[in-house]
């Protein structure tokens, strides 16, 4: 017991009163888009395993194969001891798929964003002027905070507002950075990457694009929306922990940029390198994902059907156009109650509350997978049809 436990207990009690206390619940993934929770097999609409690759036999086999070949761990940081030929092979594959000069692996997307931004902002003379979509991920906010940089925020996906802010500061000294995501994980909407690239070029701004929820799902070969504007996004951050079915993250860009990060980014310098099992899973997923157009088409059809069904119920889906489909409820308590009702009906769904979602916009977030069948979505809509009116009344 810690002498600070009473302080922590007070904080937890305050979160409980506001229906914002989180708990961990053990789950066992199953095939076919199912998950076992508390002894029950549920239809899983909470996972970010968008292509179902976490259960793919080739991904599992290569993870095992590379563990047997290289061992369980990397044995140190990349710079001291931990760079294997396997790290370089995966980075070369990532660069080829993204059409960039090179790539660099990180442990997680959060670690990448939070540690890369301070390194980027420290390069060069003068201040960093950081123009950020107001709904960027917490890891990007953390990176700005760690760097001591105050963001110049533009309204969500409002690129006219971004242009106005850039124009208003045209005469100010400093290097310009634009931070955004291609797919936003809370609303499931996407950015206009082509226009962002054009804006960045005209204003000599560095474009940083978080593609965590687009990797494997959108763009040419499923490698993200930056592929729609080859060579015009300065840094692409991608994730292997979602549609690629494994773990880890990476950035792709110019050789000079990556060399700079190797020398300046604390998240790379001071972290143990990615273990072989993770590398093997990533390597296999990168072989499989570009050829999974049929699965991507199926996934988008599932999302379109779910959005249509939610619209018929009068639910706000927050502009979703991807495999992430929210249903905005409003207050925290009815959102949690609705998630529990759906769990009793056989579905595992995420209840997203502040601070992840804006105040008064708690929602269910349905994260769909190509492993699901059309019948699963129809069953979900039937369950929602029964439960949604009560949630709205509450």
NURODREN-487834 format. One record per residue (C-alpha): residue number from 0; x negated, y negated, z negated. Coordinates in steps of 0.02 Angstrom, whole numbers, plus 50000, padded with zeros to 5 digits. Layout:
+------+-------+-------+-------+
: resi :  east : north :    up :
+------+-------+-------+-------+
:  NUM :     X :     Y :     Z :
...
+------+-------+-------+-------+
This chain:
+------+-------+-------+-------+
: resi :  east : north :    up :
+------+-------+-------+-------+
:    0 : 50000 : 50000 : 50000 :
:    1 : 49938 : 49826 : 50043 :
:    2 : 49960 : 49674 : 49931 :
:    3 : 50031 : 49588 : 50085 :
:    4 : 50170 : 49717 : 50107 :
:    5 : 50303 : 49604 : 50029 :
:    6 : 50265 : 49472 : 50160 :
:    7 : 50281 : 49600 : 50299 :
:    8 : 50442 : 49667 : 50224 :
:    9 : 50517 : 49492 : 50222 :
:   10 : 50472 : 49470 : 50406 :
:   11 : 50548 : 49638 : 50450 :
:   12 : 50706 : 49598 : 50351 :
:   13 : 50724 : 49433 : 50444 :
:   14 : 50707 : 49524 : 50609 :
:   15 : 50837 : 49652 : 50554 :
:   16 : 50963 : 49515 : 50512 :
:   17 : 50941 : 49443 : 50688 :
:   18 : 50952 : 49615 : 50771 :
:   19 : 50773 : 49596 : 50830 :
:   20 : 50685 : 49732 : 50733 :
:   21 : 50602 : 49860 : 50844 :
:   22 : 50575 : 50044 : 50804 :
:   23 : 50477 : 50182 : 50888 :
:   24 : 50576 : 50334 : 50945 :
:   25 : 50491 : 50495 : 50999 :
:   26 : 50534 : 50554 : 51175 :
:   27 : 50484 : 50703 : 51281 :
:   28 : 50483 : 50672 : 51470 :
:   29 : 50568 : 50804 : 51576 :
:   30 : 50582 : 50834 : 51763 :
:   31 : 50720 : 50757 : 51869 :
:   32 : 50722 : 50587 : 51786 :
:   33 : 50768 : 50659 : 51616 :
:   34 : 50697 : 50631 : 51442 :
:   35 : 50728 : 50723 : 51279 :
:   36 : 50766 : 50612 : 51129 :
:   37 : 50821 : 50679 : 50961 :
:   38 : 50847 : 50850 : 51038 :
:   39 : 50958 : 50788 : 51181 :
:   40 : 50915 : 50779 : 51366 :
:   41 : 50961 : 50605 : 51427 :
:   42 : 50961 : 50527 : 51601 :
:   43 : 50812 : 50410 : 51593 :
:   44 : 50849 : 50233 : 51654 :
:   45 : 50719 : 50153 : 51540 :
:   46 : 50557 : 50216 : 51619 :
:   47 : 50442 : 50119 : 51735 :
:   48 : 50388 : 50282 : 51819 :
:   49 : 50472 : 50214 : 51975 :
:   50 : 50415 : 50350 : 52096 :
:   51 : 50418 : 50495 : 51973 :
:   52 : 50231 : 50521 : 51997 :
:   53 : 50194 : 50552 : 51813 :
:   54 : 50266 : 50728 : 51837 :
:   55 : 50190 : 50759 : 52009 :
:   56 : 50084 : 50918 : 52009 :
:   57 : 49943 : 50841 : 52112 :
:   58 : 49927 : 50695 : 51991 :
:   59 : 49922 : 50813 : 51842 :
:   60 : 49800 : 50932 : 51927 :
:   61 : 49675 : 50796 : 51972 :
:   62 : 49681 : 50724 : 51797 :
:   63 : 49635 : 50896 : 51732 :
:   64 : 49503 : 50924 : 51867 :
:   65 : 49414 : 50760 : 51833 :
:   66 : 49417 : 50791 : 51645 :
:   67 : 49331 : 50957 : 51673 :
:   68 : 49205 : 50876 : 51790 :
:   69 : 49162 : 50718 : 51692 :
:   70 : 49221 : 50752 : 51513 :
:   71 : 49355 : 50675 : 51404 :
:   72 : 49281 : 50500 : 51388 :
:   73 : 49170 : 50376 : 51478 :
:   74 : 49047 : 50362 : 51335 :
:   75 : 49035 : 50173 : 51329 :
:   76 : 49070 : 50009 : 51415 :
:   77 : 49047 : 49992 : 51603 :
:   78 : 48890 : 49886 : 51584 :
:   79 : 48801 : 49991 : 51452 :
:   80 : 48834 : 50170 : 51503 :
:   81 : 49013 : 50200 : 51555 :
:   82 : 49016 : 50173 : 51743 :
:   83 : 49036 : 50340 : 51832 :
:   84 : 49039 : 50372 : 52018 :
:   85 : 49224 : 50409 : 51988 :
:   86 : 49256 : 50228 : 51934 :
:   87 : 49174 : 50163 : 52091 :
:   88 : 49266 : 50287 : 52202 :
:   89 : 49436 : 50233 : 52135 :
:   90 : 49389 : 50049 : 52150 :
:   91 : 49336 : 50076 : 52331 :
:   92 : 49502 : 50162 : 52367 :
:   93 : 49599 : 50018 : 52286 :
:   94 : 49503 : 49889 : 52388 :
:   95 : 49538 : 49984 : 52549 :
:   96 : 49723 : 49998 : 52512 :
:   97 : 49736 : 49813 : 52468 :
:   98 : 49627 : 49754 : 52610 :
:   99 : 49508 : 49664 : 52492 :
:  100 : 49319 : 49669 : 52477 :
:  101 : 49322 : 49759 : 52311 :
:  102 : 49420 : 49797 : 52151 :
:  103 : 49388 : 49814 : 51965 :
:  104 : 49471 : 49930 : 51839 :
:  105 : 49541 : 49877 : 51670 :
:  106 : 49621 : 49974 : 51528 :
:  107 : 49793 : 49890 : 51541 :
:  108 : 49878 : 49750 : 51633 :
:  109 : 49894 : 49655 : 51469 :
:  110 : 49708 : 49668 : 51437 :
:  111 : 49668 : 49616 : 51616 :
:  112 : 49777 : 49460 : 51615 :
:  113 : 49732 : 49405 : 51439 :
:  114 : 49544 : 49421 : 51466 :
:  115 : 49524 : 49372 : 51649 :
:  116 : 49608 : 49202 : 51637 :
:  117 : 49487 : 49128 : 51509 :
:  118 : 49342 : 49185 : 51619 :
:  119 : 49420 : 49109 : 51775 :
:  120 : 49458 : 48943 : 51691 :
:  121 : 49280 : 48931 : 51622 :
:  122 : 49200 : 48934 : 51795 :
:  123 : 49157 : 48770 : 51878 :
:  124 : 49161 : 48591 : 51817 :
:  125 : 49307 : 48491 : 51754 :
:  126 : 49472 : 48546 : 51679 :
:  127 : 49580 : 48691 : 51738 :
:  128 : 49752 : 48632 : 51793 :
:  129 : 49862 : 48785 : 51773 :
:  130 : 50031 : 48788 : 51859 :
:  131 : 50131 : 48935 : 51793 :
:  132 : 50305 : 49004 : 51823 :
:  133 : 50395 : 48981 : 51658 :
:  134 : 50441 : 49167 : 51653 :
:  135 : 50268 : 49242 : 51676 :
:  136 : 50222 : 49392 : 51568 :
:  137 : 50165 : 49370 : 51388 :
:  138 : 49990 : 49428 : 51436 :
:  139 : 49969 : 49281 : 51554 :
:  140 : 50029 : 49161 : 51420 :
:  141 : 49903 : 49242 : 51302 :
:  142 : 49762 : 49216 : 51427 :
:  143 : 49802 : 49032 : 51440 :
:  144 : 49815 : 49016 : 51252 :
:  145 : 49648 : 49105 : 51226 :
:  146 : 49568 : 48983 : 51349 :
:  147 : 49642 : 48833 : 51260 :
:  148 : 49731 : 48782 : 51420 :
:  149 : 49901 : 48700 : 51419 :
:  150 : 50012 : 48763 : 51559 :
:  151 : 50102 : 48651 : 51681 :
:  152 : 50259 : 48756 : 51699 :
:  153 : 50374 : 48758 : 51849 :
:  154 : 50553 : 48818 : 51844 :
:  155 : 50570 : 49004 : 51877 :
:  156 : 50538 : 49042 : 52061 :
:  157 : 50572 : 48858 : 52103 :
:  158 : 50433 : 48825 : 52227 :
:  159 : 50498 : 48652 : 52268 :
:  160 : 50468 : 48609 : 52085 :
:  161 : 50294 : 48686 : 52096 :
:  162 : 50253 : 48581 : 52248 :
:  163 : 50315 : 48425 : 52161 :
:  164 : 50206 : 48458 : 52009 :
:  165 : 50053 : 48488 : 52117 :
:  166 : 50085 : 48330 : 52218 :
:  167 : 50108 : 48226 : 52060 :
:  168 : 49934 : 48278 : 52001 :
:  169 : 49848 : 48268 : 52170 :
:  170 : 49730 : 48132 : 52111 :
:  171 : 49680 : 48214 : 51948 :
:  172 : 49509 : 48298 : 51933 :
:  173 : 49499 : 48485 : 51903 :
:  174 : 49524 : 48654 : 51981 :
:  175 : 49703 : 48709 : 52019 :
:  176 : 49771 : 48881 : 51976 :
:  177 : 49944 : 48953 : 52013 :
:  178 : 49999 : 49096 : 51901 :
:  179 : 50150 : 49202 : 51942 :
:  180 : 50215 : 49378 : 51966 :
:  181 : 50278 : 49460 : 52124 :
:  182 : 50413 : 49557 : 52029 :
:  183 : 50473 : 49492 : 51862 :
:  184 : 50500 : 49631 : 51736 :
:  185 : 50645 : 49553 : 51640 :
:  186 : 50754 : 49490 : 51783 :
:  187 : 50698 : 49612 : 51919 :
:  188 : 50686 : 49472 : 52047 :
:  189 : 50539 : 49435 : 52160 :
:  190 : 50435 : 49285 : 52210 :
:  191 : 50417 : 49214 : 52385 :
:  192 : 50235 : 49265 : 52403 :
:  193 : 50216 : 49197 : 52580 :
:  194 : 50268 : 49023 : 52527 :
:  195 : 50162 : 49033 : 52370 :
:  196 : 50011 : 49074 : 52477 :
:  197 : 50049 : 48926 : 52590 :
:  198 : 50067 : 48808 : 52442 :
:  199 : 49905 : 48870 : 52365 :
:  200 : 49813 : 48845 : 52529 :
:  201 : 49876 : 48668 : 52556 :
:  202 : 49835 : 48616 : 52378 :
:  203 : 49669 : 48709 : 52367 :
:  204 : 49737 : 48811 : 52221 :
:  205 : 49681 : 48982 : 52161 :
:  206 : 49829 : 49101 : 52174 :
:  207 : 49838 : 49234 : 52037 :
:  208 : 49973 : 49363 : 52071 :
:  209 : 50028 : 49493 : 51943 :
:  210 : 50094 : 49640 : 52045 :
:  211 : 50117 : 49764 : 51902 :
:  212 : 50299 : 49804 : 51944 :
:  213 : 50273 : 49795 : 52133 :
:  214 : 50125 : 49915 : 52142 :
:  215 : 50180 : 50075 : 52226 :
:  216 : 50355 : 50009 : 52263 :
:  217 : 50352 : 49855 : 52375 :
:  218 : 50252 : 49787 : 52520 :
:  219 : 50153 : 49876 : 52657 :
:  220 : 50115 : 50053 : 52600 :
:  221 : 50193 : 50011 : 52433 :
:  222 : 50038 : 49915 : 52380 :
:  223 : 50124 : 49754 : 52330 :
:  224 : 50191 : 49595 : 52408 :
:  225 : 50018 : 49519 : 52429 :
:  226 : 50004 : 49637 : 52577 :
:  227 : 50128 : 49526 : 52668 :
:  228 : 49997 : 49386 : 52673 :
:  229 : 49830 : 49475 : 52697 :
:  230 : 49682 : 49380 : 52627 :
:  231 : 49785 : 49236 : 52557 :
:  232 : 49805 : 49290 : 52375 :
:  233 : 49645 : 49256 : 52279 :
:  234 : 49671 : 49387 : 52144 :
:  235 : 49794 : 49531 : 52140 :
:  236 : 49825 : 49618 : 51973 :
:  237 : 49901 : 49790 : 51994 :
:  238 : 49951 : 49928 : 51874 :
:  239 : 49931 : 50116 : 51879 :
:  240 : 50044 : 50134 : 51727 :
:  241 : 50210 : 50109 : 51816 :
:  242 : 50251 : 50172 : 51991 :
:  243 : 50083 : 50261 : 52003 :
:  244 : 50135 : 50365 : 51854 :
:  245 : 49978 : 50357 : 51748 :
:  246 : 49886 : 50226 : 51649 :
:  247 : 49770 : 50080 : 51678 :
:  248 : 49762 : 49923 : 51783 :
:  249 : 49649 : 49837 : 51906 :
:  250 : 49616 : 49677 : 52000 :
:  251 : 49573 : 49662 : 52183 :
:  252 : 49488 : 49516 : 52269 :
:  253 : 49325 : 49454 : 52342 :
:  254 : 49158 : 49533 : 52301 :
:  255 : 49093 : 49372 : 52224 :
:  256 : 49249 : 49354 : 52114 :
:  257 : 49233 : 49533 : 52050 :
:  258 : 49046 : 49512 : 52020 :
:  259 : 49085 : 49355 : 51919 :
:  260 : 49214 : 49448 : 51813 :
:  261 : 49090 : 49588 : 51778 :
:  262 : 48975 : 49455 : 51705 :
:  263 : 49103 : 49342 : 51620 :
:  264 : 49262 : 49437 : 51574 :
:  265 : 49265 : 49495 : 51393 :
:  266 : 49396 : 49628 : 51429 :
:  267 : 49272 : 49715 : 51544 :
:  268 : 49110 : 49679 : 51452 :
:  269 : 49164 : 49735 : 51279 :
:  270 : 49285 : 49879 : 51319 :
:  271 : 49252 : 50063 : 51339 :
:  272 : 49271 : 50117 : 51519 :
:  273 : 49425 : 50206 : 51588 :
:  274 : 49419 : 50393 : 51544 :
:  275 : 49405 : 50525 : 51681 :
:  276 : 49580 : 50597 : 51659 :
:  277 : 49655 : 50425 : 51691 :
:  278 : 49543 : 50401 : 51842 :
:  279 : 49593 : 50569 : 51915 :
:  280 : 49778 : 50533 : 51896 :
:  281 : 49755 : 50362 : 51976 :
:  282 : 49654 : 50433 : 52119 :
:  283 : 49787 : 50562 : 52160 :
:  284 : 49929 : 50436 : 52146 :
:  285 : 49839 : 50319 : 52266 :
:  286 : 49829 : 50462 : 52392 :
:  287 : 50015 : 50498 : 52374 :
:  288 : 50100 : 50329 : 52354 :
:  289 : 50066 : 50254 : 52528 :
:  290 : 50160 : 50400 : 52608 :
:  291 : 50313 : 50389 : 52496 :
:  292 : 50422 : 50277 : 52605 :
:  293 : 50570 : 50396 : 52589 :
:  294 : 50560 : 50387 : 52399 :
:  295 : 50548 : 50197 : 52405 :
:  296 : 50701 : 50187 : 52517 :
:  297 : 50798 : 50303 : 52401 :
:  298 : 50746 : 50197 : 52251 :
:  299 : 50807 : 50036 : 52330 :
:  300 : 50973 : 50117 : 52377 :
:  301 : 50998 : 50171 : 52197 :
:  302 : 50964 : 49993 : 52140 :
:  303 : 51084 : 49919 : 52268 :
:  304 : 51222 : 50037 : 52212 :
:  305 : 51193 : 49995 : 52029 :
:  306 : 51195 : 49807 : 52064 :
:  307 : 51357 : 49825 : 52163 :
:  308 : 51437 : 49925 : 52023 :
:  309 : 51383 : 49799 : 51891 :
:  310 : 51449 : 49655 : 51996 :
:  311 : 51617 : 49742 : 52005 :
:  312 : 51618 : 49743 : 51814 :
:  313 : 51579 : 49557 : 51811 :
:  314 : 51403 : 49582 : 51745 :
:  315 : 51265 : 49457 : 51780 :
:  316 : 51115 : 49547 : 51858 :
:  317 : 51003 : 49393 : 51849 :
:  318 : 50955 : 49389 : 52033 :
:  319 : 50883 : 49564 : 52035 :
:  320 : 50825 : 49626 : 52205 :
:  321 : 50714 : 49770 : 52150 :
:  322 : 50716 : 49934 : 52055 :
:  323 : 50734 : 49835 : 51893 :
:  324 : 50918 : 49794 : 51867 :
:  325 : 50970 : 49694 : 51713 :
:  326 : 51146 : 49675 : 51646 :
:  327 : 51152 : 49518 : 51540 :
:  328 : 51261 : 49539 : 51384 :
:  329 : 51218 : 49385 : 51283 :
:  330 : 51196 : 49411 : 51096 :
:  331 : 51079 : 49539 : 51020 :
:  332 : 51202 : 49641 : 50918 :
:  333 : 51324 : 49688 : 51058 :
:  334 : 51175 : 49724 : 51171 :
:  335 : 51107 : 49850 : 51047 :
:  336 : 51281 : 49923 : 51022 :
:  337 : 51304 : 49946 : 51209 :
:  338 : 51134 : 50032 : 51225 :
:  339 : 51183 : 50151 : 51085 :
:  340 : 51352 : 50186 : 51166 :
:  341 : 51264 : 50231 : 51328 :
:  342 : 51142 : 50342 : 51234 :
:  343 : 51288 : 50436 : 51160 :
:  344 : 51354 : 50453 : 51337 :
:  345 : 51190 : 50531 : 51393 :
:  346 : 51081 : 50385 : 51454 :
:  347 : 50921 : 50311 : 51387 :
:  348 : 50920 : 50124 : 51423 :
:  349 : 50817 : 49978 : 51359 :
:  350 : 50896 : 49837 : 51260 :
:  351 : 50793 : 49681 : 51295 :
:  352 : 50807 : 49542 : 51165 :
:  353 : 50714 : 49380 : 51124 :
:  354 : 50573 : 49340 : 51132 :
:  355 : 50560 : 49454 : 51285 :
:  356 : 50723 : 49383 : 51355 :
:  357 : 50779 : 49202 : 51334 :
:  358 : 50888 : 49154 : 51187 :
:  359 : 51070 : 49203 : 51217 :
:  360 : 51023 : 49314 : 51365 :
:  361 : 50994 : 49484 : 51286 :
:  362 : 51023 : 49618 : 51413 :
:  363 : 51014 : 49799 : 51459 :
:  364 : 50871 : 49829 : 51578 :
:  365 : 50895 : 49978 : 51693 :
:  366 : 50728 : 50036 : 51764 :
:  367 : 50766 : 50158 : 51903 :
:  368 : 50660 : 50299 : 51970 :
:  369 : 50658 : 50390 : 52135 :
:  370 : 50671 : 50549 : 52030 :
:  371 : 50854 : 50505 : 51995 :
:  372 : 50997 : 50563 : 52106 :
:  373 : 51141 : 50458 : 52172 :
:  374 : 51255 : 50558 : 52057 :
:  375 : 51155 : 50496 : 51907 :
:  376 : 51190 : 50315 : 51952 :
:  377 : 51373 : 50352 : 51982 :
:  378 : 51383 : 50434 : 51810 :
:  379 : 51298 : 50283 : 51734 :
:  380 : 51424 : 50165 : 51815 :
:  381 : 51567 : 50271 : 51750 :
:  382 : 51497 : 50259 : 51573 :
:  383 : 51470 : 50072 : 51594 :
:  384 : 51648 : 50051 : 51656 :
:  385 : 51711 : 50121 : 51491 :
:  386 : 51590 : 50026 : 51378 :
:  387 : 51565 : 49857 : 51463 :
:  388 : 51733 : 49776 : 51416 :
:  389 : 51701 : 49806 : 51231 :
:  390 : 51527 : 49732 : 51242 :
:  391 : 51593 : 49577 : 51328 :
:  392 : 51732 : 49558 : 51200 :
:  393 : 51604 : 49568 : 51059 :
+------+-------+-------+-------+
